[in-house]
């Protein structure tokens, strides 16, 4: 999985695998899912991140594996 934060675009993109994207759908305002040919979610884009998480410093992310 890859995570990319574009500060200028104010967006976070989570790429779950490297399969080709064949379709995208905005499931909520500012939340876009990318799908592969098997209709599996392979990417998640979150727009207007600073409005959604105003105090977040996205340059330093922490991940928890359960």
Secondary structure, DSSP 8 states (H G I E B T S, - for coil): -EEEEETTTTEEEEE---S---EEEEEETTEEEEE-TTS-EEEEEEE-HHHHSTT--TTS------
